């Protein structure tokens, strides 16, 4: 066998990528004439902005590790999104290996170029000289592409040399796709940009442009003229036939292969080889040339049609086989099942002689690779034994027994799974690419299925853990009692961690020595008192054999008489503060699995949160109780001050407050409302501090003017208490207790249930106490007389419902 040559390419080609298809095919056929083997390294666009494309550039690393005798570099496609410098940096990894660059002139590497400049000049010169358009749109390729730059330069030079100035508003950079040609045409029409000709740097964009214009009712060449570049297979068959330039990808690959073999022989070759192109004048530019201009065009079309016919039956067979593989792979959950499917179906795809599926030692790390399924046409598909060595980024390091080897990425989206290596004697039509995608999807499915299976194995434990955490969470949120919380914590920790005994010791809020707060599992006695230990984490698998920290020896905390062997201790920390210590004891060696320790940390964290919440709640309750007591003491002090000022009503505030509370409970008020009613009753006459003593302490009846001043005391109460937010719920009593059910009261003249409930309750109580008490201007009324008066005022002064309840409450 002769030499082994490598080919770096972005893709193996197909119906939608005719240049790549012709290029790789011609290399395979030319290498065969030299008795050489070919390895295709299919690694996508180098440094592509599309993360998926750039993700599998690692395929190119195989070329450096395999060390073929020489490399052909399809720089034209590989470097579509990068600079010459980036490509030169990539190629420098291949050392002194003979290289040939195709499509981009790389310094010190023999290069074969399509004469993009001259080819584009031939198209533009014809358009300008024969048809003389005025406004020409230029559809360029990717901005960093070498060939796109050359074609753009030729276009601009042609304009300048004929006295025209390039218009930047008519330049559009795009990917070489039909879709972008279509959208560019739509943009021109929507923005009302005038043009009468289009020069496209690619046939696909030109065809997309024509289709869009046709959809919008525009005719070519009547309304505009257009040219393309590449002369793809259907360029002559569109309507109108496309004027374009042909470049033979087959000749390009053939020339590159010949040149590389000359270099490998030690012969001198030109540094730069320019391949000629041919201008095909057809109807799209406005000329009368048809789709087929000469005999050569007709023969080329015949050859294409015969090729289609020859491939048709084979393609049907492959598609049928791939369909069977796809159906079999749908429910494939293991590598063994995948191997079985491939063993059954791959023999039906005749081109494949060998096929190797390889995976990486670590996902997305491409340093070491190993096959896990190998297929040969003679032996079928077999699992590779576990003892197979890892290879250091080489295509298996195996001896090549076929003419051709194709290395493709196995990946799904952004995840690198491995590589697939095909070995064959003739290039398959496109089956290998479809198979690669199918296997990539299956491997991802197997990986997911394996992960789910592992999760299912631990599902029972996880459910128990979740249930335990839920129980603790409910205890934290639902229980205000520390002992209840501690019981739940002790029970769940002992149960989930499979330990024999547990102690929880807590510090006081000032960080004292931990004191046992709760324990479980001890048989000889119940631990109590201080646990003089530091809150550091300790795991001791076996206290009989493992070295023990001095602090444990000094404090004798292991309860060896209980027969414990395993011991661990964790701090209970919440918000950075240690509020206790958790200790676990086992009568067997302490479990050491990472999962056991991890969940213990989770339980300790939950316990710390629960204990801290309980501590904060208790502190809050104490603070709130103290605050409420202080408020009530202050309010009671104010009421006593009022009593001291008005000796005749001494004790009135306290009596009406107590009676209001009794009536409020009878009505069914809640605890919070009862408290606010009590405060309002105590403060009902607080506004009288604003009444002059001469009026407030007058022994006889008040004059009309004095009564008007006295009636201002609810307003004074409102002004005094309203700024105090804490007393707002109680304000309705001082503000509204002189309102009457029939609306004749003051200060607002409220009526019926517009009067606040607290004020309606207090109004009855206030009158009862006032009529029951001795006054300078009258003696106390008898109870029967007071009852008759209140009944008479029911529905006028008082709420009838409250009167009924009040009279039922008052002892007869």
N, C-alpha and C positions, 0 to 999 in steps of 0.2 A: 504494500500500500504506500501511496505517496505522502504528501504533506497533509497537515490538518490546519485549515484556515478558519478563523472566526469572523462573524459578521455582527456588528452592533447595529441594531435597527429598532425603530419605535414600534413596528408592527409587522406581521407577516403578510399583510395585505388581504384583499378579498374583492368582492364586487364593488364595494364602496371605496376601496383604496387601491385603484389599479396600478399606480406607480410602484408602490411597495411590492405588490404581487409580482409585477413584471421583473422588478429588480432582484428579489430573492430567488425567483425561478431561474433567471439567467445565470446567477452565480452557481446554483446547484448544477445546472446543465454544463456550464463551462468548466467547473471544478472536476466534473466527471471525466472530461477529456484529459485532464492532467492526472487522473487517478488519485485525486485529493478528496479528503473528507471535509465537511462543512459543519460548524457549530453556530447556530443562530442564537444570539443573546438578545431577547426581546424585552427591552426595559423602559419603553415609553419615552416621552419627551423629557430631555434633561432639564432639571431645575424649573419644571413647569409651575406656573402660578396655581394651577389646579392641584390641590394636595393629593388627590387620588393618583394623578399621573406621576407626580414626583415621588410618590410613596414607593413605587417599585423600580426606581433607578438602581436599586441594589443588585439587580440582575447583571448589571455591567461589571460588578465586582468579580463575577465568575470568570470573566475573560482574563483578568490578571492572574487569578489562581490556577486556571487550566493551562495557561501558557501555550496557546496554539502557536504554530509556526509563523503566522502572520494574521493581521486583522484588516478587514474592510469596514470602514466607518461611514455609515449613512448620515453624515453630518447635516445634510440638507434637512432631514426630518428630525433627527435627535435634537438639533440645536435651534428648533423653530422659536423657542422662547428664551434663548440665552445668547450671550455674546461669544465672539471668537475666543476671547480670553477664558471664558468658562469651559469651552470645549477643549482648548489647549491644556487647561488644568486637568480635566478628566483624562485626556489621552496621555498625559505625562505619567500616569500610574502604570502604563504598559512598558515603561523602560525602553530598552533597545529593540523591542519587537518590531518587525517590519509592518508599516502601516500605510494604508491608502485612504484618503479622505474623499468623500463624494459629496459634491454640492457646495462645500465651503472650502476656501483656500486657507489652509492652516500652515503657518510658518514651519519649515523644515520637515513637512510631511507631504509626499507627492499627492497632488490633488487633482481630481477630475471634476470639471465644472460644466454644466449646461451653460452655454453662452447666453445667460439671461439678458444681459444688456443688449447684445446685437439682436436677439430674438424679439425683444420688446420694441426695439427701434424699427424693425421691419414691419411690425403691425402698425405702429403709430405713424411712421413715415407714409405708409400706404394710405391710411385714413386721412392724413393732412393733405397730401399732395393730390389725391384723387377726388376726395369729397369735401375738403375745406370746411369742416365744422367750426362753429364760433365758440360755443360753450361746451367744454369736454369735462365730464365727471371721471375721476380716477378711483377705481375700487382697488385699494392696495391690500396686502396681506398683513400678518402680524408685524408690529412695529420693529421688533428686534431681529426679524428673520433676514438672513443674508440675501436670499433670492428675492424677497420682497423689496429690500433696499435697492438692489440692482435694477429691478423692473421699474421702480419709482424714479430712479435716477435717469434711466433711459427715456421715460415719458417726459420728464421736465426738460432734459436736453433737447429733445425733438421740438418741444414748444418754443423754447428760447431761440433755437436756430432758425425757426420760421417766423420770428418776430412776435411771438405770442408770450404773454406773461402768465405763468402758472397761478391759478386762483386757489388759495388755501381753503376757501369755503366749498370747493368742489372736490376736495381730497377726503377719502374715507378709508381708514385702516380697519381691517376686520379679519376674522378667521376665514380660512378657505372653505366656506360651507355655502350650500345652496340657500339655507335659511337666512343667513346674513345678507346675501345678495337680495333676497326678497324684502327684508326689513329696510335695507338701505333705499331701495326704490320707493317704498312706502313713505319713508322720511322725506325724500326729495319732493314727492307729490304733496304731502301734507303741509310742508313748509313753503310751497309755491316756488321752489328754486328752479329757474329756467335752465335747460340744457338741450343740446341737440345731438350729443354723442356720448358714449360711455366706453372707456377702456378699462377692462377688468384684468387683474393680474392672475386670474384663475377661471377656468371654464365653469366650475360649479357655481361660483358667485354670479357669473354672467347668465347662466341658465335660470337661476333663481330670480334675477332681475327681470328677465324677459317674461317669466310667468306672472310676476306681480303686475307689470305694466299691462299685460294682456287682461288680467283680472280687472284692471281699472279702465279698460276700454282703449288702451294705447296700442298702436300698431308699429311693429318694427319691420322694415326700416322706414316706413312713412313718417312717423313722428319722431324717431330718433334712430341712431345707428349704434351698434355695439360690437365689441371684439372681445375675445377671450385669450386664454393661454393654457396649453397642455395638450389639447386635442384628445380629450378623453373619449371613450368608446361611443358615447351617444352625442358628442358634439356635432357630428354630421347629420344626426337624425332628428334634432329638435326643429321646431318651426319658428322662425326661419333657421336654416342651417347656419352654424356659428363660424364666423371668420376667426381663426385662431392659429397658434403656432404649435407644432408637434415636437416633442422631445421623446426619444425612445428610452423608456426605463430599462428595456431588455438590453439594448446596446450599452447603456450606462453600466449595468451590472456586469455584462460580459467584459467590457473594457477594464473595469476595476479588478476583476478576477485575473485577467491576463497580466495587468500591470503588477499586481501583488506577486504573482508567480515569478515574474522577471526579477523583482527585488529579492525574493527568497533565493533565486539562483545566483545572486550577487551581481546582476547586470545593472547598469546605470539606466535610469528612466527619467523622463522630463519631470521637472518640479510641478508644472502646470499643464494639464491637458484640457483643451476646450472642445466640447462636442458640438457639432453643428445642429441646427434646428431647421424646420421647414415651415414656411408661411402657407396656410391654406385659406384662399380667398373664397368666401361663400356669401350667401345673400344677406346676412345680418348687418354687414357694413354698408349695404346699398349697391353692391356689385351684382352682376347677373350670374355669378358662379353658383352652381347647385351644390347639393350635398356631396356628390362624387365627381371630382373634376377630371380625373384621369384614370388610366388603367391601374395604376398602383393603388389608388383609393379603393377601386372596386375589388382588387385582389385582397387588400387588407380586410375589407368588410367580409368577403367570403371566408377568409381565414378565421375571423372572429366568430362568424356564425357556425362554422364547422366545429370550432372549439367549444362553443356553447352546447351544440348537439352532442359532441363526444362526452362532455362532462355531465350532461343532463341525467343520464341513467345512473351514473356513479353517484351523483349528488343525491338522487332519490334514495339509493340504497343507504348511503351514509345517514341521511336524515331519518330514515326509518329506524336504523340501528340506534341513532342518538335519541330518538323518541322512546325506544324501548328502555334505553339506559335511564333516561329522565324519569320514566314511569317507575322503574325499579328503585331509583334513588329517593323518591318522594318520602317513603317510610323507612329510610335507612337511618338507624340510630347508633350503629357501632362501626368501627373500622373493619371488623370481620365481615359484617353485612356488605359494606362497600366493596371489599375484596371479592366477595362472592358474585356480586352484580357485574363487576368488571371482568371477572373470569368467564362469565357467561356471554357477555355482549361484545367485548373488545375484539374477539376473533372475527366478528362480522365486518369490522372496519379494516380492510385489507392493507392499507398503507402502513399501519402501525406494526412495526416488528417488535419493538420494546417500548415500555412506558414505565417510568418510575415516579412515584409520589413521595415527596420528601417534606419533612417538617423541621422547624427550627427548635433548637434546645430551649429557647425562651421566645415566646411570642413577640413579634416586632423587633427582635434582636437577631441580626442576620450574620452572626459570626460563625456558628457551627450548625451543620445540617446533616440529616440522616434520613435514608429512605425508610418508609414503613410499609409500602406496597410496591412490589416489582412485578411487571407483566412482561412476559415474552411470548411470542407467537407459538413457540413449541410447548412451553410448560404452563402457559396461562398465568393468572394472577395469584401471587402468593404473598403472605405476610412475611416481612423481613424480621429475622430473629432479633431479640433485644440485645444480643451481644455484638451486633454490628457497630463498627466504630463511627464516631462523629467525624465528618469531613470539614476541613477548614475552608469554607466558601469555595468549594470546587464542585463541578457538576459530577459528583459522586467519586471522582478520582478513578473512575472505572475505565477499562479498556473499551474502545469504541469499535463495535462490531458491524456498524452500518455506515452508509455514506453520509447520512445527515443526522444531526441532533438539534433539537429545538428546545430551548430553555425558556419557560414562561412563568410568570408569577401566579401563585395561588393566593388570592386575596379576596376579601369581600369588603367593599367600601374602603375604609381606611385601615383595616386590620390585615396585617401580613400573616398568612397562615403557613406558607412554605413555597415550594416550587414544584412544577411538573416538568418532566424531561421526556420528550418524545424522541424515539430513534426510528428512522425509516430510510428507504432507498430512493423514494420519490416524494416530492412535497405533496401533502394532502391538499385537497381543494380548500376546505375551511373547517373540516370536522374537528381538528385539534383545538381550535379556538372555542368552539361551542362546548366541547368536552371539558376544556379547562374551566369554563364558567360553571358548568354543571357540578364539577367536582369541588370547586371553591364553595359553592352554596351548600353542598352536602357536608363538607368538612366543618363549615360553620355550624350547620345543624347538629352534627355529631358532637361538636364542642359544647353547644348549648344543652343538648340532651344529656351529655355526661355531667355537666354542671348541675342540671336539674336532678339527675339521679343521686348525685352526692348530697344535694340539699334534702332530697326525700329521705335519705338514710338517717339524717339528723332531725327530721321533721318533728318526731315525737318529743325529742329533747327541747327543740325550739318552742314547740307549743307549750310545754311545761314551763319553760323560762318565761314566755310571754304571759302565761296565766299567773305565774308567781309575781311578776312585775305589776300585773294588773291588780292583784290582791293587795300588794304593798301600796300601790297608787290609791286604791280605794280607802285603805286605812289612813293614808296621809290626808286625803281630802275629806273623808267622812267622819273621822274620829277626832274629837278634841281632847280625849283622855290619853295621856302618855303611856299608861300601863297597857291599854288596849293596843296601841301602836307597837310597843315593844314586844308584846306577845305575837303579833303577826310577823314582825321582823324575825324573831327567833325561830318561829315555826318554818317560815319560808326558807331561811338561810340553811337551817339544818336539813330540810327536805331536799332542796335543790342541789346542795353541794355534797350530799351524802356523807355528812360528818356525824360524829357521835355526841358532841357537846358544843355549846356556843355560849359565850359571855359577851354582853354589851355593857361597857363601862362608860360613864359620861362625866364630863367636867361641869363645874358650875359656870355661870356667865363670865367669871373673872379668871378662868383658865386654871383651876386648881388641879390637884392630882385626881385622875379618873377614879370614880367610885362605881362599884357594880350596881347597875340599874336593873339588869335582868339576866337570867341564865336558863339553860335548858340542857338536859341530858346527863346531869351528874347523879351518881347513884349513892355515894357515901355521905355527902353533905352539900348544902347549897352555898355557893360562893357568895361572899358579902364583904363589905368594907372597901378600903382603898386597894387599887391595883397599881402598885408602884412600878410602873413601866413607862418607857418613853413611847410616844406614838410614831414609831418607825415601822416600816413594812418588813416582816420576817416570814420566810417559808422554810420550815424544817421537815423534810420528808420522813426522817426516822430519828427520834431523839435519842435512841439507844446507840446509834452509830455515827450520826452526823455531829460535827463540832457545834457547840452551843455558844451563843453570845454571852458575855460575862454578866450582862444585866439580868438574863434569865436565871443563870446559876445563883446570882446574889439574892434574888427575890423569891426563889423557889415557887414559881408560878405554874408549873407544869402538871401538878396533881398526879404524880407518878403512881400513887396508890390506886388511882382509877384505871390504870392499865393503858394510858394513852401512849401512842408512839409518834403520831404526826401532830404538828402544831403550826399554826400560822396566825399572824397578827397584822391588821391593817388599820390605819388611822381613819376615822370618820370625819371627813373634811367637807365643809360647805362654805362656798364663797371665800375660800382661802384660809378659813379658820378651822382648827381642829377642835371638834366638840366632843370627841369620845374615841374609844378604841373598840374594835371588833376582834375577838379571839375565837379560833376554831380548833377543836381537838378531835383526833381520830384514833381508834384502837388498832388501825392498820396504817401502813405507811401513807403519808399524805399524797393525794393525787397530784400529778405534775404536768398534766396536759395544758397547753396554752389556752384551750377553750375553757377549762375549769377555772384557771386563774382569771381569765378575761371576764367571765360571768360573775365571779366573786367580786371583782372590782366594780362591776355594774351594781351588784346587790349592795355593796358597801356605799357606793355613791347614792343610791336610792335611800338607804337607811340614814345616811348623813343628812340628806335633804329633809326627810320626814322628821327627824329629831330636831333639826334647826327650825323647821316650820312650826313644830309643836312649841318649841322654846319661844319663838317670836310671838306666837299666838297667845301663850300664857303671859308674856310680858306686855303684849298689847292689851289684853283683858285687864291686867292689873292697872296699867296706866289709864285705861279708859274708865275703870271703876273709880280710881282716885280722882280723875278729872271731874267725873259726874258728881262725885261726893263733894268736891270743892265748889262746883257750880251751885249745887243744891244748898250747901251751907251758906254761900254768899247770898242766894235768893232769900233763904229763911232769915238771914240777918237783915236784909232790906225790909222784909215784912215786919219784923220786930221793931225796926226803927220807925216804921209808920205807926205801929201800935203805940209806941212811946210818945209820939208826937200828938196822937189823938187818944187821950186816956179813955174817952167814952167808948171807943171801939176796940179797946185792948183785948187781944185774943181772937178778934174777929177773923183775921187773915188765916190763922192756923186752923180755926174751926171750919171755915168754908172750904179750905183746901182739902181737909180730911173728908168732909161730907161730899165734895165733888168727886173725889177718888172713889168713894163707895158707890155713888150714882153711876160713874163711868164704867165701873166693873159690872154693875147691874145691866147697863145697856149693852155690854159686850165689847168694850174698847180693848185694844191690845196693850201690852206692857209699855210700849214706846209712847202710845197716845196717852195712857194714864199718867205717865211721867210728865208729859208736856201740859196736860190739863192741871196737874198739881202745881207746876211752876206758874202757869197762868193765873190760877186762883190765888196763890201767894202774892202775886204782883198786881192783882186786879186794880188796886187803888194807888199804884205807884205814881200815877199822874198827879195825885194830890200834893206832891211835894212842891208843885208850882202854884198852889192855891195859898193866898195870904192867910196868916193865922187868924186874923180878925174875922174872916169868913169861915175858915175851917173849924175854928174852936168856938164859934158863936153859940151861946147856950139856947137861944130861941130860934124861931123860924127865920128863914132867909128872905130878904126882899127879892123882888123880881130881878133887879140888877145883880144882886149877889148870887142868885140862882143861876143866872147866865154865866157868871164867872166860874161857879162850881161845876157847871156842865162842861167846862173845857178840860176837865181832868182826863177824860179818855184820849183827847188829842195830845195832851202833854205826855201821857203814857206812851202813845205811839211814837212821838218824836224822840222820846228817851230810849225806847227799846228797839226800834226798827233797825238802827245801825248794828245791833248785836246779832250776828247771824245765828248763833247758837239758840237764841230765844225766839226766833221767828215762828217756829211751830206753836209757841205758847202765846203769841201776841194777840190772837183773836179774843182772848178773855179780857185783858185790860182795854182793848180798843172797842169791843162790841158788846160788853155785858149790859149796857143800858139800852140796847135796841129792843124793840117790842114786836111780838108776833104779827100785830096788825099794822106795823109800819109807822107808829106814832112815836117811836123812841128816838134816841140820839146816839152818836153824832151824825150818822149817815142816813138815818131813816130807812134802814133795811126792813124787809118784810118776809115773813114765812121762813122757808128753808134757805133763803138768801143769807140769813143770819148764820154765821159759822156754828157748827154743832157744839163746840166747846162753850161758846157764849150762851147758847140756849140752855145747856146744862147748868152753867153757873148762875144764870139769871134766877132760876127757881131756888137754888141753894142760897144765894145772896139774900133774897127777900125773906126766906125762911129764917136765916140767922139774924137778920136785922130786926124782924118783928118779934123774935124770941128774946132779944137782948134789951136791957134797960138803957134808956136814953134820957138826957136832961129834960127833954120836952115831953116825954111820955114814959110809962112803964112798959114792961114786957107783956105781950099778948098771950092769952091762953092758947094752947095747942089747937083746940077745936075751932077757935076763931081764925087762927092762921090757916088751917086747912080749908075753911069755908072761903077765905079770901083768895087763896091760891086757886081753888076750884072755880071761883067766880072770874078770875083773870085768865083761866085757860082759854086759849083761842084769841085772847086780846093781848095780854102781856106775854104769856108763856106758850111754848110749844105743847099742844094737848098730849101728845104721846109721851113726852118727858114728864109732864105733870102726873100722868097715870102711873108711870114707873116709880116716880119719886114718892108718891103717896103710899104705894105698896111697900116701899122700903122703910118709911118712917113708922116706928112702932105706934100703935094706937093707944 
